[in-house]
Amino acid sequence: MLAQRPLAVVFDMDGLMLDSERALLGCLEHTAHAHGYGISRALLLSLIGSSDAVTRARLGDALGVARTDALLADSYARYDGIVQAGVPLRPGIIELLELLQANDIPRAVATSTRSPLAQRKLEAAGLLPYFQAIATSSDVAHPKPAPDIYLLAAERLQVAPQACLALEDSPTGVRAALAAGMTTIQVPDLLVPDEEVRAFGHRIVDSLHDVHTLLQPHLATAETP
């Protein structure tokens, strides 16, 4: 269980609430193959949790600027179709959000996705009504792993970062949340935490159902309505 009841919970979006990392990487792989570009799996995985600027820089180093611009334009167009249809949810997210809502725990999103795409993704997935605040990479000077997005989310909720619980899937996001001073739980998706990440000392669980279980002892309403 957790040491204490959080005053707010701040959620990453891609890979944590939405099964979007697989969708986006799939779009990149498909488009790269169509263009005749070779992109290693290691490079693709390194993009998880990164901002658009970092993604462009890393792909640019490997492919060149012109090829990267063409690749991302086609990949994002393909991905937009998936977003409009509604990106699949990660298991347990609705139950967890309903538990927090039933217990009046404020909720925010802290995502490396830019606005308004983040808003569109949350709305299409039916998650937007669950949140009182959204902080995106469009809103801050420094993206994850800098703490700016998490600090902004806490500010918009009017809760001290140290009183917030942050939920993340990627090492980049974990670094950002810990740097903001938040209690952090990692729910890994495509990236398995290595020894360096585990050395941060945060809690790592298998699923959002496990987060639900950890929170229950601190909440009056143990079951969702």
C-alpha positions as CSV (number, residue, x, y, z in Angstrom):
1,M,0.0,0.0,0.0
2,L,1.0,3.7,-0.3
3,A,2.4,5.5,2.7
4,Q,-0.5,8.1,2.7
5,R,-3.5,9.2,0.8
6,P,-2.6,11.5,-2.2
7,L,-4.3,14.8,-2.4
8,A,-4.3,14.5,-6.2
9,V,-3.3,12.0,-8.9
10,V,-1.5,13.1,-12.1
11,F,-1.7,10.7,-15.1
12,D,0.6,10.4,-18.1
13,M,-1.5,9.7,-21.2
14,D,0.3,7.7,-23.9
15,G,1.1,4.1,-22.8
16,L,-0.4,4.7,-19.4
17,M,-4.0,5.4,-20.1
18,L,-4.1,4.9,-23.8
19,D,-2.6,2.0,-25.8
20,S,-1.2,4.6,-28.2
21,E,2.5,3.8,-28.1
22,R,2.0,0.6,-30.0
23,A,-0.3,2.5,-32.5
24,L,2.2,5.3,-33.1
25,L,5.2,3.1,-33.4
26,G,3.2,0.9,-35.8
27,C,2.5,3.9,-37.9
28,L,6.1,4.9,-38.0
29,E,7.2,1.3,-38.9
30,H,4.6,1.0,-41.6
31,T,5.4,4.4,-43.1
32,A,9.2,3.9,-42.9
33,H,8.9,0.6,-44.7
34,A,6.7,2.3,-47.4
35,H,9.3,5.0,-47.9
36,G,12.1,2.5,-48.0
37,Y,13.7,3.8,-44.8
38,G,15.4,1.5,-42.2
39,I,14.6,2.3,-38.6
40,S,15.8,0.1,-35.8
41,R,13.5,-1.2,-33.1
42,A,15.9,0.3,-30.5
43,L,15.5,3.8,-32.1
44,L,11.7,3.5,-32.1
45,L,11.6,2.4,-28.5
46,S,13.8,5.3,-27.6
47,L,11.1,7.7,-28.7
48,I,8.6,6.5,-26.1
49,G,7.7,9.3,-23.7
50,S,9.6,11.9,-25.8
51,S,8.2,15.2,-27.1
52,D,7.7,15.9,-30.7
53,A,10.9,18.0,-30.8
54,V,13.0,15.1,-29.3
55,T,11.4,12.6,-31.7
56,R,12.2,14.8,-34.7
57,A,15.8,15.3,-33.5
58,R,16.5,11.6,-33.0
59,L,14.9,10.6,-36.3
60,G,16.7,13.5,-38.0
61,D,20.1,12.2,-36.7
62,A,19.3,8.8,-38.2
63,L,17.5,9.7,-41.4
64,G,18.2,13.4,-42.1
65,V,15.8,16.3,-41.8
66,A,14.0,16.0,-45.2
67,R,13.4,12.2,-44.7
68,T,12.2,12.8,-41.2
69,D,9.8,15.5,-42.2
70,A,8.3,13.3,-44.8
71,L,8.1,10.2,-42.5
72,L,6.4,12.1,-39.7
73,A,4.0,13.9,-42.0
74,D,2.7,10.6,-43.3
75,S,2.9,8.8,-40.0
76,Y,1.0,11.5,-38.2
77,A,-1.7,11.5,-40.9
78,R,-2.1,7.8,-40.5
79,Y,-2.1,8.1,-36.7
80,D,-4.8,10.9,-36.8
81,G,-7.2,8.3,-38.3
82,I,-6.6,6.0,-35.3
83,V,-7.1,9.0,-32.9
84,Q,-10.4,9.9,-34.5
85,A,-11.6,6.4,-34.1
86,G,-10.6,6.4,-30.4
87,V,-7.3,4.9,-29.2
88,P,-7.8,1.7,-27.2
89,L,-7.7,2.1,-23.4
90,R,-5.1,0.4,-21.2
91,P,-6.7,-2.2,-18.9
92,G,-8.0,-0.8,-15.6
93,I,-8.0,2.9,-16.4
94,I,-11.8,3.4,-16.2
95,E,-12.0,1.6,-12.9
96,L,-9.2,3.6,-11.4
97,L,-10.6,6.9,-12.6
98,E,-14.0,6.1,-11.2
99,L,-12.5,5.1,-7.9
100,L,-10.7,8.5,-7.6
101,Q,-13.8,10.4,-8.8
102,A,-16.0,8.6,-6.2
103,N,-13.6,9.7,-3.5
104,D,-13.2,13.3,-4.7
105,I,-9.5,13.0,-5.5
106,P,-8.6,15.7,-8.1
107,R,-7.1,14.4,-11.3
108,A,-4.8,15.9,-14.0
109,V,-3.1,14.8,-17.2
110,A,0.6,15.5,-17.8
111,T,1.6,14.5,-21.3
112,S,4.4,15.0,-23.8
113,T,1.8,15.1,-26.5
114,R,1.1,18.6,-27.8
115,S,-2.2,20.4,-27.5
116,P,-4.8,20.2,-29.1
117,L,-3.9,16.6,-30.1
118,A,-3.9,15.6,-26.5
119,Q,-7.4,17.0,-26.0
120,R,-8.6,15.2,-29.1
121,K,-7.2,11.9,-28.0
122,L,-8.7,12.2,-24.5
123,E,-12.0,13.2,-25.9
124,A,-12.2,10.5,-28.5
125,A,-11.3,7.9,-25.9
126,G,-14.0,9.2,-23.5
127,L,-11.5,10.2,-20.8
128,L,-11.7,14.0,-21.0
129,P,-14.6,14.4,-18.4
130,Y,-12.6,12.6,-15.7
131,F,-9.9,15.4,-15.5
132,Q,-9.9,18.9,-13.9
133,A,-6.6,19.9,-15.6
134,I,-4.4,19.0,-18.5
135,A,-0.8,20.0,-19.0
136,T,0.9,19.3,-22.3
137,S,4.3,19.9,-23.9
138,S,2.8,22.9,-25.6
139,D,2.4,24.6,-22.2
140,V,6.0,24.5,-20.9
141,A,9.4,25.5,-22.0
142,H,11.1,22.1,-21.2
143,P,9.4,18.7,-21.9
144,K,9.9,15.5,-20.0
145,P,12.3,14.4,-18.4
146,A,12.3,18.0,-17.1
147,P,9.7,18.4,-14.3
148,D,7.9,21.3,-15.9
149,I,4.8,19.5,-17.2
150,Y,4.2,17.8,-13.8
151,L,4.7,21.0,-11.9
152,L,2.2,22.8,-14.1
153,A,-0.3,20.0,-13.6
154,A,0.0,20.3,-9.9
155,E,-0.3,24.1,-10.1
156,R,-3.5,23.9,-12.2
157,L,-5.0,21.5,-9.6
158,Q,-3.8,23.9,-6.8
159,V,-2.1,21.0,-5.0
160,A,1.5,20.9,-3.9
161,P,3.6,18.5,-6.0
162,Q,4.8,16.6,-2.9
163,A,1.1,15.8,-2.2
164,C,0.5,14.3,-5.6
165,L,0.7,10.8,-6.9
166,A,2.1,10.5,-10.4
167,L,1.4,7.5,-12.7
168,E,3.8,6.9,-15.6
169,D,4.8,4.1,-18.0
170,S,8.1,5.4,-19.4
171,P,11.5,6.0,-17.8
172,T,11.4,9.6,-19.3
173,G,8.2,10.3,-17.6
174,V,9.3,8.7,-14.3
175,R,12.3,11.0,-14.3
176,A,10.0,14.0,-14.8
177,A,7.6,13.1,-12.1
178,L,10.3,12.3,-9.5
179,A,12.1,15.6,-10.4
180,A,8.8,17.4,-9.6
181,G,8.9,15.8,-6.2
182,M,5.8,13.6,-6.7
183,T,5.3,10.1,-5.3
184,T,5.6,8.0,-8.5
185,I,4.3,4.7,-9.6
186,Q,5.4,3.2,-12.9
187,V,3.2,0.9,-14.9
188,P,5.6,-0.2,-17.7
189,D,4.2,-0.8,-21.2
190,L,6.6,-1.4,-24.0
191,L,9.8,-0.5,-22.1
192,V,11.0,-2.8,-19.3
193,P,12.7,-0.8,-16.5
194,D,16.4,-1.4,-16.5
195,E,18.6,-1.4,-13.4
196,E,19.2,2.4,-13.7
197,V,15.5,3.1,-13.7
198,R,14.9,0.7,-10.8
199,A,17.6,2.4,-8.8
200,F,15.4,5.5,-8.6
201,G,13.5,3.7,-5.8
202,H,10.0,4.4,-7.0
203,R,7.3,1.7,-7.0
204,I,6.9,-0.4,-10.1
205,V,3.7,-2.4,-10.7
206,D,2.3,-4.6,-13.4
207,S,-1.0,-2.9,-14.1
208,L,-3.4,-0.1,-13.3
209,H,-5.4,-2.7,-11.4
210,D,-2.4,-2.9,-9.0
211,V,-2.5,0.9,-8.5
212,H,-6.2,0.6,-7.7
213,T,-5.4,-2.0,-5.0
214,L,-2.6,0.2,-3.5
215,L,-5.0,3.2,-3.3
216,Q,-8.0,1.3,-1.8
217,P,-6.9,1.4,1.9
218,H,-6.7,5.2,1.8
219,L,-10.1,5.8,0.3
220,A,-13.5,5.6,1.8
221,T,-15.1,4.1,-1.3
222,A,-13.2,0.9,-2.0
223,E,-15.4,-0.1,-4.9
224,T,-16.5,1.8,-8.0
225,P,-20.2,2.7,-8.1
